Amino acid sequence: MIYTVTLNPSLDYIVELDQVKVGELNRTKHETKLPGGKGINVSQVLKRLDVDSLALGFIGGFTGDYVKSFLKELKIDTDFVRVAEDTRINVKLKADSETEVNAKGPAITEDNFEALKAKIRALTDEDTLVLAGSIPSSMPKSTYEELAEICDENETKFVVDAEGELLKRVLPLKPFLIKPNHHELGDLFGVVINTCEEAIPYGKELVKQGAQNVIVSLAGNGAVLINKDAAYMATVPKGEVKSSVGAGDSMVAGFIATYQNTNSIEEAFRFSVATGSATAFSIGLCTREQIEGLLPQVQVEQII
C-alpha cells in the first residue's frame, strides 16, 4: 500500500471575480471548494492512475469533515488523526491577478503526533510512505526526520517532497525518492541552476548524502533523474502552462505508481514527467487520458 502524509491540509476556497476592489463589496462570478495539501494531491493523482492509497495526516472541525468526505466521494481511503481545532481554510482570489490568503492551521499536540507515529509504525517493507509539503508551526522541526526513522526501522520505502532543512534532515535515512525543482536545488547549495547539465553534479551530491533517486524538474527546460547507477535526462512536452499548482505532486504520484507496476526507474521517470506536465497544462489535477496523450513527447536518454 502507498500511504500519503499531509500534516497541514486545507480546505481551499477558490473565488473568481472580474477584479478585487479593496475596501468595497465584491461579488463572485464562480466559487469552488477543494481539499488542499501536497500529500492529498498525490493521493488524488494516484486514484486517477487506478492506484490505491491511504491518506494520513491531521484534520479537525467542519472543514476537516469536508476534506474527509470529499476524498471519500473519490473513493480515497483516509485514516486521519483528529485534532481539536479546525482544518485551515485557504482563500484563493482569481481576478486580473491572483491573490492567496493561507491560514496557519490548527495546533498539533504531542499526543496528536504520537497517534500519527503509531499509524506509521504499522507499515512494513511492502509499503511506501509519501511525506509531502511543509509542517505546521506547532510541530517540531525534526518531524519528517522522526517519521523517516520509523520507516528506516521498518524498511518501508519513503518519498520526501519538501525543501530546505526538512529535506536535508532526512537524507542520511536514505529516502527512496526526493524531487526538488531547480530553484530548490540551487537554494540547497547556494547556486543558480538553469539547465539539466548544471543540475546533475548537485543531484549526485544528494545521492552521496543518502537519496536513492533524485528527480530535478526544470520547468520547460526538461528534467533529470540521478541515482548511484546512472543519470537520465528527459524532454518535456510542449503546451500552455495554465497552473503549476500540483505539478510536482503529480510527478511524485506518476513516478511511484509506475515504479510499483513496472519496477523500472527509467519508465517511472518518463511517466512522472508526463504526469507533471499534464497537470501544469490543466486547471486542476491531470487525468490519465491527458498523461497518455503527452507520453509520446517525453524522450528519456541515459547520459551517465
Solvent accessible surface area in square Angstrom, and as a share of the most:
residue,aa,sasa,rsa
1,M,100,0.45
2,I,4,0.02
3,Y,36,0.14
4,T,0,0.00
5,V,0,0.00
6,T,5,0.03
7,L,2,0.01
8,N,15,0.08
9,P,4,0.02
10,S,2,0.01
11,L,10,0.05
12,D,23,0.12
13,Y,66,0.25
14,I,31,0.16
15,V,8,0.05
16,E,63,0.28
17,L,12,0.06
18,D,104,0.54
19,Q,95,0.42
20,V,55,0.32
21,K,94,0.40
22,V,142,0.81
23,G,85,0.82
24,E,112,0.50
25,L,134,0.66
26,N,51,0.26
27,R,188,0.68
28,T,56,0.33
29,K,133,0.56
30,H,102,0.46
31,E,89,0.40
32,T,43,0.25
33,K,97,0.41
34,L,67,0.33
35,P,7,0.04
36,G,5,0.05
37,G,21,0.20
38,K,68,0.29
39,G,0,0.00
40,I,1,0.00
41,N,20,0.10
42,V,1,0.00
43,S,1,0.00
44,Q,14,0.06
45,V,0,0.00
46,L,0,0.00
47,K,53,0.22
48,R,93,0.34
49,L,9,0.05
50,D,118,0.61
51,V,9,0.05
52,D,85,0.44
53,S,6,0.04
54,L,36,0.18
55,A,1,0.01
56,L,2,0.01
57,G,0,0.00
58,F,2,0.01
59,I,3,0.02
60,G,0,0.00
61,G,22,0.21
62,F,140,0.58
63,T,1,0.00
64,G,0,0.00
65,D,70,0.36
66,Y,69,0.26
67,V,0,0.00
68,K,97,0.41
69,S,56,0.36
70,F,49,0.20
71,L,0,0.00
72,K,157,0.67
73,E,143,0.64
74,L,64,0.32
75,K,157,0.66
76,I,7,0.03
77,D,90,0.46
78,T,31,0.18
79,D,56,0.29
80,F,23,0.09
81,V,11,0.06
82,R,119,0.44
83,V,9,0.05
84,A,107,0.83
85,E,88,0.40
86,D,69,0.36
87,T,3,0.02
88,R,46,0.17
89,I,70,0.36
90,N,6,0.03
91,V,43,0.25
92,K,35,0.15
93,L,41,0.21
94,K,69,0.29
95,A,30,0.23
96,D,120,0.62
97,S,74,0.47
98,E,119,0.54
99,T,67,0.39
100,E,95,0.43
101,V,88,0.51
102,N,86,0.44
103,A,42,0.32
104,K,156,0.66
105,G,18,0.17
106,P,11,0.07
107,A,49,0.38
108,I,10,0.05
109,T,74,0.43
110,E,137,0.62
111,D,113,0.59
112,N,22,0.11
113,F,12,0.05
114,E,72,0.32
115,A,41,0.31
116,L,0,0.00
117,K,19,0.08
118,A,56,0.43
119,K,56,0.24
120,I,0,0.00
121,R,124,0.45
122,A,78,0.60
123,L,8,0.04
124,T,67,0.39
125,D,87,0.45
126,E,150,0.67
127,D,15,0.08
128,T,20,0.12
129,L,0,0.00
130,V,0,0.00
131,L,0,0.00
132,A,3,0.02
133,G,11,0.11
134,S,74,0.48
135,I,31,0.16
136,P,5,0.03
137,S,94,0.61
138,S,56,0.36
139,M,12,0.05
140,P,62,0.39
141,K,153,0.65
142,S,30,0.19
143,T,0,0.00
144,Y,1,0.01
145,E,45,0.20
146,E,45,0.20
147,L,0,0.00
148,A,0,0.00
149,E,74,0.33
150,I,11,0.06
151,C,1,0.01
152,D,75,0.39
153,E,134,0.60
154,N,43,0.22
155,E,127,0.57
156,T,6,0.04
157,K,84,0.36
158,F,5,0.02
159,V,1,0.00
160,V,0,0.00
161,D,10,0.05
162,A,13,0.10
163,E,100,0.45
164,G,32,0.31
165,E,104,0.47
166,L,29,0.15
167,L,1,0.01
168,K,90,0.38
169,R,81,0.29
170,V,0,0.00
171,L,3,0.02
172,P,93,0.58
173,L,34,0.17
174,K,125,0.53
175,P,0,0.00
176,F,13,0.05
177,L,0,0.00
178,I,0,0.00
179,K,12,0.05
180,P,1,0.00
181,N,47,0.24
182,H,25,0.11
183,H,121,0.54
184,E,37,0.17
185,L,0,0.00
186,G,2,0.02
187,D,117,0.60
188,L,23,0.11
189,F,61,0.25
190,G,69,0.66
191,V,52,0.30
192,V,124,0.72
193,I,6,0.03
194,N,82,0.42
195,T,53,0.31
196,C,7,0.04
197,E,109,0.49
198,E,74,0.33
199,A,0,0.00
200,I,16,0.08
201,P,74,0.46
202,Y,62,0.24
203,G,0,0.00
204,K,83,0.35
205,E,60,0.27
206,L,4,0.02
207,V,26,0.15
208,K,162,0.69
209,Q,74,0.33
210,G,12,0.12
211,A,2,0.02
212,Q,84,0.37
213,N,7,0.04
214,V,0,0.00
215,I,1,0.01
216,V,0,0.00
217,S,19,0.12
218,L,1,0.00
219,A,81,0.62
220,G,61,0.59
221,N,98,0.50
222,G,4,0.04
223,A,2,0.02
224,V,0,0.00
225,L,0,0.00
226,I,2,0.01
227,N,23,0.12
228,K,169,0.72
229,D,108,0.56
230,A,9,0.07
231,A,1,0.00
232,Y,26,0.10
233,M,45,0.20
234,A,2,0.02
235,T,69,0.40
236,V,30,0.17
237,P,7,0.04
238,K,167,0.71
239,G,48,0.47
240,E,125,0.56
241,V,97,0.56
242,K,110,0.47
243,S,31,0.20
244,S,83,0.54
245,V,110,0.63
246,G,9,0.09
247,A,18,0.14
248,G,21,0.20
249,D,4,0.02
250,S,0,0.00
251,M,15,0.07
252,V,1,0.00
253,A,0,0.00
254,G,0,0.00
255,F,0,0.00
256,I,7,0.04
257,A,3,0.02
258,T,14,0.08
259,Y,42,0.16
260,Q,104,0.46
261,N,109,0.56
262,T,67,0.39
263,N,114,0.58
264,S,39,0.25
265,I,37,0.19
266,E,74,0.33
267,E,60,0.27
268,A,0,0.00
269,F,0,0.00
270,R,66,0.24
271,F,20,0.08
272,S,0,0.00
273,V,4,0.02
274,A,0,0.00
275,T,0,0.00
276,G,5,0.05
277,S,15,0.09
278,A,1,0.01
279,T,1,0.01
280,A,14,0.11
281,F,41,0.17
282,S,9,0.06
283,I,138,0.70
284,G,41,0.39
285,L,28,0.14
286,C,0,0.00
287,T,53,0.31
288,R,85,0.31
289,E,131,0.59
290,Q,77,0.34
291,I,1,0.00
292,E,83,0.37
293,G,53,0.51
294,L,24,0.12
295,L,25,0.13
296,P,89,0.56
297,Q,78,0.34
298,V,1,0.00
299,Q,111,0.49
300,V,30,0.17
301,E,108,0.48
302,Q,99,0.44
303,I,62,0.32
304,I,95,0.48
